[in-house]
Amino acid sequence: MRIALIGCMVMSREISYLISQSRNIVRPWWLKQGLHDTPDILHTELQRLIDEIEQENQKLLAHERFEAIVFAYGLCSNSVIGLKSQTIPLVVPRCDDCISLFLGSAERYQHYFQELPGTFWYSCGWLEHGNPPSKARYARERAEYAEKYGEDNADYLMQCSSNWMTSYHSCGYITCPLGDFPEYPALAKQAARDFQWTYHEIPGDMGYLSALVSGPWDDSRFLTCPPGNRIEADYSIRKIRAKPCNED
């Protein structure tokens, strides 16, 4: 089976490995980390790539065409809501965000969400491609604010931009099943010390990502949205559903 995969760079290490092992022929399109902070922009970028893949598919020979577009994204601040295709099924995990994908299931994420409330999650990919909280990050941001707006304004802007951190009191580092990367848990541990968070190390599980790349796309874990339908929110454990585009 030929698959087009659209994913966030934070999962590129794990997914690249799984692609190399899959019997499917998978071509990835990567988007930079952090777009979920601006859901409208992420949604626009995802739809743009769907349209680009469909246009390319029309130019390929029949045996070369993609049979599905799969997303290494969860709801991600509802960025996937409204996505649609005209000719290729869309396959989307039924989960809130990439933490479920890193942990192996939405159920496992829900378990830790209840057991470790107020946890900010770190992973190998987040540290490689993201900009997670750290003293070094905030020093850089403050320096940029001070240069643009002055010292007093810099302190005020840092206070405003850091208010969200009061909701967190725990640091969860998800280990990478592909190997030992000691520098990454060390960075997560340092962040926990910097912000006086409790540190937890949680084993990663690539089962969900493996199913995304190689199948099966069982309905309990994945929505398969047929061509001519769009993705719609489902306010239940299923998260999302397909709705015909002509039913407005």
Contacts in CASP RR format, 6 or more apart in sequence:
PFRMAT RR
TARGET T0000
AUTHOR 0000-0000-0000
METHOD contacts of the structure
MODEL  1
MRIALIGCMVMSREISYLISQSRNIVRPWWLKQGLHDTPDILHTELQRLI
DEIEQENQKLLAHERFEAIVFAYGLCSNSVIGLKSQTIPLVVPRCDDCIS
LFLGSAERYQHYFQELPGTFWYSCGWLEHGNPPSKARYARERAEYAEKYG
EDNADYLMQCSSNWMTSYHSCGYITCPLGDFPEYPALAKQAARDFQWTYH
EIPGDMGYLSALVSGPWDDSRFLTCPPGNRIEADYSIRKIRAKPCNED
1 24 0 8 1.000
1 25 0 8 1.000
1 67 0 8 1.000
1 68 0 8 1.000
2 24 0 8 1.000
2 25 0 8 1.000
2 26 0 8 1.000
2 27 0 8 1.000
2 64 0 8 1.000
2 65 0 8 1.000
2 66 0 8 1.000
2 67 0 8 1.000
3 24 0 8 1.000
3 25 0 8 1.000
3 26 0 8 1.000
3 27 0 8 1.000
3 66 0 8 1.000
3 67 0 8 1.000
3 68 0 8 1.000
3 69 0 8 1.000
3 70 0 8 1.000
3 213 0 8 1.000
4 26 0 8 1.000
4 27 0 8 1.000
4 29 0 8 1.000
4 53 0 8 1.000
4 66 0 8 1.000
4 68 0 8 1.000
4 69 0 8 1.000
4 70 0 8 1.000
4 88 0 8 1.000
5 15 0 8 1.000
5 19 0 8 1.000
5 26 0 8 1.000
5 27 0 8 1.000
5 28 0 8 1.000
5 29 0 8 1.000
5 69 0 8 1.000
5 70 0 8 1.000
5 71 0 8 1.000
5 72 0 8 1.000
5 212 0 8 1.000
5 213 0 8 1.000
6 28 0 8 1.000
6 29 0 8 1.000
6 31 0 8 1.000
6 46 0 8 1.000
6 49 0 8 1.000
6 50 0 8 1.000
6 53 0 8 1.000
6 69 0 8 1.000
6 70 0 8 1.000
6 71 0 8 1.000
6 72 0 8 1.000
6 73 0 8 1.000
7 15 0 8 1.000
7 28 0 8 1.000
7 29 0 8 1.000
7 30 0 8 1.000
7 31 0 8 1.000
7 71 0 8 1.000
7 72 0 8 1.000
7 73 0 8 1.000
8 30 0 8 1.000
8 31 0 8 1.000
8 32 0 8 1.000
8 33 0 8 1.000
8 34 0 8 1.000
8 35 0 8 1.000
8 36 0 8 1.000
8 72 0 8 1.000
8 73 0 8 1.000
8 98 0 8 1.000
9 30 0 8 1.000
9 31 0 8 1.000
9 32 0 8 1.000
9 33 0 8 1.000
9 125 0 8 1.000
9 129 0 8 1.000
10 33 0 8 1.000
10 98 0 8 1.000
10 123 0 8 1.000
10 125 0 8 1.000
10 126 0 8 1.000
10 128 0 8 1.000
10 129 0 8 1.000
10 130 0 8 1.000
11 72 0 8 1.000
11 98 0 8 1.000
11 101 0 8 1.000
11 102 0 8 1.000
11 125 0 8 1.000
11 209 0 8 1.000
12 28 0 8 1.000
12 30 0 8 1.000
12 125 0 8 1.000
12 129 0 8 1.000
13 124 0 8 1.000
13 125 0 8 1.000
13 128 0 8 1.000
13 176 0 8 1.000
13 178 0 8 1.000
14 102 0 8 1.000
14 176 0 8 1.000
14 177 0 8 1.000
14 178 0 8 1.000
14 206 0 8 1.000
14 209 0 8 1.000
15 28 0 8 1.000
15 72 0 8 1.000
15 209 0 8 1.000
15 212 0 8 1.000
15 213 0 8 1.000
16 28 0 8 1.000
17 178 0 8 1.000
18 206 0 8 1.000
18 209 0 8 1.000
18 210 0 8 1.000
18 213 0 8 1.000
18 214 0 8 1.000
19 26 0 8 1.000
19 28 0 8 1.000
19 213 0 8 1.000
21 214 0 8 1.000
22 213 0 8 1.000
22 214 0 8 1.000
23 214 0 8 1.000
24 213 0 8 1.000
24 214 0 8 1.000
24 215 0 8 1.000
26 213 0 8 1.000
27 66 0 8 1.000
29 49 0 8 1.000
29 52 0 8 1.000
29 53 0 8 1.000
31 42 0 8 1.000
31 45 0 8 1.000
31 46 0 8 1.000
31 49 0 8 1.000
32 129 0 8 1.000
33 125 0 8 1.000
33 126 0 8 1.000
33 129 0 8 1.000
33 130 0 8 1.000
33 131 0 8 1.000
34 130 0 8 1.000
34 131 0 8 1.000
35 41 0 8 1.000
35 42 0 8 1.000
35 45 0 8 1.000
35 79 0 8 1.000
36 42 0 8 1.000
36 76 0 8 1.000
36 77 0 8 1.000
36 79 0 8 1.000
36 97 0 8 1.000
37 77 0 8 1.000
39 76 0 8 1.000
39 77 0 8 1.000
39 78 0 8 1.000
39 79 0 8 1.000
42 76 0 8 1.000
42 77 0 8 1.000
42 79 0 8 1.000
43 79 0 8 1.000
43 80 0 8 1.000
43 81 0 8 1.000
43 82 0 8 1.000
43 83 0 8 1.000
46 71 0 8 1.000
46 73 0 8 1.000
46 79 0 8 1.000
46 80 0 8 1.000
46 83 0 8 1.000
47 83 0 8 1.000
47 84 0 8 1.000
50 69 0 8 1.000
50 83 0 8 1.000
50 84 0 8 1.000
50 85 0 8 1.000
50 88 0 8 1.000
50 90 0 8 1.000
53 66 0 8 1.000
53 69 0 8 1.000
53 88 0 8 1.000
54 85 0 8 1.000
54 86 0 8 1.000
54 87 0 8 1.000
54 88 0 8 1.000
57 65 0 8 1.000
57 66 0 8 1.000
57 87 0 8 1.000
57 88 0 8 1.000
58 87 0 8 1.000
66 88 0 8 1.000
67 88 0 8 1.000
67 89 0 8 1.000
68 88 0 8 1.000
68 89 0 8 1.000
68 90 0 8 1.000
68 91 0 8 1.000
68 224 0 8 1.000
69 85 0 8 1.000
69 88 0 8 1.000
69 89 0 8 1.000
69 90 0 8 1.000
69 91 0 8 1.000
70 90 0 8 1.000
70 91 0 8 1.000
70 92 0 8 1.000
70 212 0 8 1.000
70 213 0 8 1.000
70 217 0 8 1.000
71 80 0 8 1.000
71 90 0 8 1.000
71 91 0 8 1.000
71 92 0 8 1.000
71 93 0 8 1.000
72 93 0 8 1.000
72 98 0 8 1.000
72 101 0 8 1.000
72 209 0 8 1.000
72 212 0 8 1.000
73 79 0 8 1.000
73 80 0 8 1.000
73 92 0 8 1.000
73 93 0 8 1.000
73 97 0 8 1.000
73 98 0 8 1.000
74 80 0 8 1.000
74 92 0 8 1.000
74 93 0 8 1.000
74 95 0 8 1.000
74 96 0 8 1.000
74 97 0 8 1.000
74 98 0 8 1.000
74 100 0 8 1.000
74 101 0 8 1.000
74 239 0 8 1.000
75 81 0 8 1.000
75 95 0 8 1.000
75 96 0 8 1.000
75 97 0 8 1.000
75 239 0 8 1.000
75 240 0 8 1.000
76 96 0 8 1.000
76 97 0 8 1.000
76 98 0 8 1.000
78 233 0 8 1.000
80 92 0 8 1.000
80 231 0 8 1.000
80 240 0 8 1.000
81 231 0 8 1.000
81 232 0 8 1.000
81 233 0 8 1.000
81 240 0 8 1.000
82 230 0 8 1.000
82 231 0 8 1.000
82 232 0 8 1.000
83 90 0 8 1.000
83 92 0 8 1.000
83 225 0 8 1.000
83 230 0 8 1.000
83 231 0 8 1.000
84 90 0 8 1.000
84 225 0 8 1.000
84 228 0 8 1.000
84 229 0 8 1.000
84 230 0 8 1.000
84 231 0 8 1.000
84 245 0 8 1.000
85 225 0 8 1.000
85 227 0 8 1.000
85 228 0 8 1.000
86 227 0 8 1.000
86 228 0 8 1.000
87 227 0 8 1.000
88 227 0 8 1.000
89 224 0 8 1.000
89 225 0 8 1.000
89 226 0 8 1.000
89 227 0 8 1.000
90 223 0 8 1.000
90 224 0 8 1.000
90 225 0 8 1.000
90 231 0 8 1.000
91 212 0 8 1.000
91 217 0 8 1.000
91 222 0 8 1.000
91 223 0 8 1.000
91 224 0 8 1.000
91 225 0 8 1.000
92 222 0 8 1.000
92 223 0 8 1.000
92 225 0 8 1.000
92 231 0 8 1.000
92 240 0 8 1.000
93 100 0 8 1.000
93 101 0 8 1.000
93 106 0 8 1.000
93 208 0 8 1.000
93 212 0 8 1.000
93 221 0 8 1.000
93 222 0 8 1.000
94 106 0 8 1.000
94 220 0 8 1.000
94 221 0 8 1.000
94 222 0 8 1.000
94 223 0 8 1.000
94 238 0 8 1.000
94 239 0 8 1.000
94 240 0 8 1.000
95 101 0 8 1.000
95 106 0 8 1.000
95 109 0 8 1.000
95 208 0 8 1.000
95 239 0 8 1.000
96 106 0 8 1.000
96 109 0 8 1.000
96 239 0 8 1.000
99 109 0 8 1.000
99 121 0 8 1.000
99 174 0 8 1.000
100 106 0 8 1.000
100 108 0 8 1.000
100 109 0 8 1.000
100 208 0 8 1.000
101 208 0 8 1.000
101 209 0 8 1.000
101 212 0 8 1.000
102 121 0 8 1.000
102 123 0 8 1.000
102 174 0 8 1.000
102 204 0 8 1.000
102 205 0 8 1.000
102 209 0 8 1.000
103 109 0 8 1.000
103 112 0 8 1.000
103 174 0 8 1.000
103 202 0 8 1.000
103 204 0 8 1.000
103 205 0 8 1.000
103 208 0 8 1.000
104 204 0 8 1.000
104 205 0 8 1.000
104 206 0 8 1.000
104 207 0 8 1.000
104 208 0 8 1.000
104 209 0 8 1.000
105 205 0 8 1.000
105 207 0 8 1.000
105 208 0 8 1.000
105 221 0 8 1.000
106 221 0 8 1.000
108 205 0 8 1.000
112 119 0 8 1.000
112 202 0 8 1.000
113 119 0 8 1.000
116 170 0 8 1.000
116 172 0 8 1.000
116 200 0 8 1.000
117 170 0 8 1.000
118 167 0 8 1.000
118 168 0 8 1.000
118 169 0 8 1.000
118 170 0 8 1.000
119 168 0 8 1.000
119 170 0 8 1.000
119 171 0 8 1.000
119 172 0 8 1.000
119 200 0 8 1.000
120 132 0 8 1.000
120 133 0 8 1.000
120 168 0 8 1.000
120 170 0 8 1.000
120 171 0 8 1.000
120 172 0 8 1.000
120 197 0 8 1.000
121 172 0 8 1.000
121 173 0 8 1.000
121 174 0 8 1.000
122 132 0 8 1.000
122 171 0 8 1.000
122 172 0 8 1.000
122 173 0 8 1.000
122 174 0 8 1.000
122 184 0 8 1.000
122 187 0 8 1.000
122 188 0 8 1.000
122 191 0 8 1.000
123 173 0 8 1.000
123 174 0 8 1.000
123 176 0 8 1.000
123 184 0 8 1.000
124 174 0 8 1.000
124 175 0 8 1.000
124 176 0 8 1.000
124 181 0 8 1.000
124 184 0 8 1.000
125 176 0 8 1.000
126 132 0 8 1.000
127 184 0 8 1.000
127 187 0 8 1.000
127 188 0 8 1.000
131 137 0 8 1.000
132 191 0 8 1.000
133 165 0 8 1.000
133 191 0 8 1.000
133 195 0 8 1.000
134 187 0 8 1.000
134 190 0 8 1.000
134 191 0 8 1.000
134 194 0 8 1.000
135 191 0 8 1.000
135 194 0 8 1.000
138 158 0 8 1.000
138 162 0 8 1.000
141 158 0 8 1.000
141 161 0 8 1.000
142 154 0 8 1.000
142 155 0 8 1.000
142 158 0 8 1.000
145 153 0 8 1.000
145 154 0 8 1.000
145 157 0 8 1.000
145 158 0 8 1.000
146 153 0 8 1.000
146 154 0 8 1.000
149 157 0 8 1.000
165 195 0 8 1.000
168 195 0 8 1.000
168 197 0 8 1.000
169 196 0 8 1.000
169 197 0 8 1.000
169 198 0 8 1.000
170 197 0 8 1.000
170 198 0 8 1.000
170 199 0 8 1.000
170 200 0 8 1.000
171 188 0 8 1.000
171 189 0 8 1.000
171 191 0 8 1.000
171 192 0 8 1.000
171 195 0 8 1.000
171 197 0 8 1.000
171 198 0 8 1.000
171 199 0 8 1.000
171 200 0 8 1.000
172 188 0 8 1.000
172 199 0 8 1.000
172 200 0 8 1.000
172 201 0 8 1.000
172 202 0 8 1.000
173 184 0 8 1.000
173 185 0 8 1.000
173 188 0 8 1.000
173 189 0 8 1.000
173 199 0 8 1.000
173 200 0 8 1.000
173 201 0 8 1.000
173 202 0 8 1.000
174 202 0 8 1.000
174 203 0 8 1.000
174 204 0 8 1.000
175 185 0 8 1.000
175 201 0 8 1.000
175 202 0 8 1.000
175 203 0 8 1.000
175 204 0 8 1.000
176 184 0 8 1.000
176 204 0 8 1.000
177 203 0 8 1.000
177 204 0 8 1.000
177 205 0 8 1.000
177 206 0 8 1.000
178 206 0 8 1.000
185 201 0 8 1.000
188 199 0 8 1.000
189 199 0 8 1.000
191 197 0 8 1.000
192 198 0 8 1.000
192 199 0 8 1.000
208 221 0 8 1.000
211 217 0 8 1.000
211 218 0 8 1.000
211 221 0 8 1.000
211 222 0 8 1.000
212 222 0 8 1.000
217 224 0 8 1.000
223 231 0 8 1.000
223 238 0 8 1.000
223 239 0 8 1.000
223 240 0 8 1.000
223 241 0 8 1.000
223 242 0 8 1.000
224 242 0 8 1.000
225 231 0 8 1.000
225 242 0 8 1.000
226 242 0 8 1.000
228 244 0 8 1.000
228 245 0 8 1.000
229 242 0 8 1.000
229 243 0 8 1.000
229 244 0 8 1.000
229 245 0 8 1.000
230 242 0 8 1.000
230 243 0 8 1.000
230 245 0 8 1.000
231 240 0 8 1.000
231 241 0 8 1.000
231 242 0 8 1.000
231 243 0 8 1.000
232 240 0 8 1.000
232 241 0 8 1.000
232 242 0 8 1.000
232 243 0 8 1.000
233 239 0 8 1.000
233 240 0 8 1.000
233 241 0 8 1.000
234 240 0 8 1.000
234 241 0 8 1.000
END
